[in-house]
Amino acid sequence: MSHIAVIGAGLIGRSWASVFARGGYEVVLFDANPEALTEARALVRETLADLVDNGLIDETVDTVLARVSVSDSLEQTLDGAIHVQENVPERVEAKREIFERLTELADPETVLASSTSGITASSFTEHLAHRERCLVAHPVNPPALIPLVEIVPAPWTDAAVVERTRALMSQAGQTPINLNAEIPGFAVNRLQGALLNEALALVEDGYISVEDVDRVVKDGLGPRWFFMGPIETIDLNAPGGVRDYMQRLGPMYREIAESQTVRGYSDDLLDQLESERQKILPVAERDERMAWRDRYLTELAALKRQRSR
Ligand SMILES: NC(=O)c1ccc[n+]([C@@H]2O[C@H](COP(=O)([O-])OP(=O)(O)OC[C@H]3O[C@@H](n4cnc5c(N)ncnc54)[C@H](O)[C@@H]3O)[C@@H](O)[C@H]2O)c1
């Protein structure tokens, strides 16, 4: 029977299992570590229960969970798979190794997609047979609550494979976007990195505190970004649209860009970040705060779903 093979049952692999099962697909989860596999189904159940409780799934937990199985055999996991979603640790050697195994064992028609956060597919698929079915499908954590998937082909990825992956992600209820060509960090982490680098530079140079730079995003920029992107934001922020906006503020943005320099992340900066964060959130309270973050994300996902109906 055709199914989706999820390779690596850590944080992201487990979340993908919930996404694909919620979307109606049969899922087989594989992990090299038997302990991760033992825990996986119970953790997927917890995620599904949260989604059901918040109106993000219309079926029962048991119905959706029945589509998820685990296997300790990579051969068995891949047998009959229409799509493989790889989620092993973020190291190029680890990606290279697992893609070699996937190529040996999977049917040549099976799409091999990596969840890598920023490593280009060409760095670990160049030497493979049937490399035209390999690509990146990068989720944002947790994919069960945040729908974006970046589809990033290597130069040799077949256009039909890109199209099939996009269709599968849409069918699963995600929001796929395409990069026309690969670039390290893709779009998500390049944009996130640009903001993070500037936030750290402002803190390092003493212009703003850690607490206030976070406030700039959560109380200033973030509320709009929940439902529109940076280009739509500027289009709506000047009477004449994007051109008008850039005529008014373009010179300022250019001056800022020209003043930006590449930074290292010095120990002094990390000490400062850690110490300011400790005052705001002691380590002992981090788990509770992470649960709070996930509840908040769930409520926002439910709101977005309700508004898109
Ligand atoms: N955590 C995030 O926020 C996030 C977001 C988007 C993408 N990603 C990407 O997803 C991938 C997985 O990240 P994660 O956070 O789930 O990591 P993780 O450490 O939680 O899970 C990795 C899993 O892979 C398993 N594993 C290791 N080698 C394996 C092998 N050869 N075969 C099968 N299983 C193997 C490990 O046992 C572990 O369970 C990475 O490429 C990461 O960059 C992570």
The ligand as an ORCA input file, in Angstrom:
! r2SCAN-3c Opt
* xyz 0 1
  N      13.936     21.574     15.266
  C      13.536     22.514     14.419
  O      13.091     23.594     14.812
  C      13.592     22.267     12.935
  C      12.767     23.026     12.067
  C      12.814     22.752     10.693
  C      13.655     21.772     10.202
  N      14.453     21.057     11.075
  C      15.346     20.040     10.510
  O      14.785     18.754     10.718
  C      15.849     17.798     10.857
  C      15.645     17.012     12.161
  O      15.691     17.920     13.250
  P      15.054     17.564     14.686
  O      14.986     18.865     15.419
  O      13.849     16.724     14.542
  O      16.238     16.686     15.317
  P      16.150     15.601     16.507
  O      17.499     15.527     17.069
  O      14.982     15.913     17.393
  O      15.793     14.233     15.737
  C      16.687     13.563     14.892
  C      16.286     12.098     14.894
  O      17.008     11.423     13.858
  C      17.384     10.148     14.351
  N      18.475      9.647     13.519
  C      19.780      9.980     13.553
  N      20.434      9.345     12.552
  C      19.515      8.603     11.890
  C      19.573      7.724     10.775
  N      20.712      7.514     10.122
  N      18.441      7.116     10.368
  C      17.264      7.331     11.022
  N      17.148      8.154     12.084
  C      18.259      8.786     12.502
  C      17.738     10.383     15.815
  O      17.692      9.175     16.557
  C      16.643     11.380     16.211
  O      15.497     10.724     16.730
  C      17.152     18.593     10.810
  O      17.658     18.594      9.506
  C      16.704     19.989     11.202
  O      17.548     21.024     10.731
  C      14.420     21.262     12.430
*
